[in-house]
Amino acid sequence: MRNAAAPGLRIDDRMIVAAALDRILYDDPDRFAAEDARTVRRLIPPSRSGWLRLGFRAETQGPSMKGEAAGIGDVRMEGDKKVVEGSLGEATNWRCGQYKVANHGGDLEIWQVMSDEYAPEPKGARLEFDARGEPERLTFFQPRDIELRIPFTSLAVGVRLGGWAAWKQVAQRM
């Protein structure tokens, strides 16, 4: 994921966004304040993303050896693991406290800094707005993993399909 350069979002704005996101995500388990959502959307500059966003992660394991060691017995040494990640069509992300935030116009995508779509337990959320620009709901990233085995080989291809599940609704004014 690309990080945006400093121009366009001052440090003060980043702190305001981080505080608003803390309230949205952690204050109430079922609701969030519309004003906090509007503040985040107003401060995070919109960025363009491709109509199709693809990410990939490939892991390969180097060759392994096994044999016998005197006084120890059977020994197996695994080869080095290599990981390659990449993406296409990603929008600019803004770092605000413990969050990475992208403004896609109709929604804001929020990820904790040390998490992404490929993490074992991804920590991502999406703040969705209606056609008038009013906050509607907060969803969380709910991936679906599929493993495809290649017949007559020991190879497998894993596919992670991204999806979003309902989490919170905007609080109604009293």
Number of C-alpha atoms within 10 A of each C-alpha: 14 10 12 13 11 10 6 12 16 10 13 10 16 19 14 17 25 20 15 20 24 15 15 23 16 12 12 12 11 14 18 25 18 18 15 19 25 15 15 22 24 12 16 21 17 18 13 13 16 10 8 8 11 11 14 13 14 11 11 11 11 10 10 10 9 10 9 10 10 7 6 7 8 10 11 11 10 11 12 10 10 10 9 9 11 11 12 13 13 19 21 21 23 22 24 22 17 13 22 22 29 25 25 18 15 17 20 20 22 23 22 17 15 11 15 17 19 14 9 9 12 17 17 21 22 22 24 21 19 11 8 7 13 15 24 18 21 26 18 20 22 18 18 10 10 11 10 10 12 10 8 6 7 7 9 11 11 12 14 15 11 12 11 14 13 13 16 19 19 20 16 9 6 3
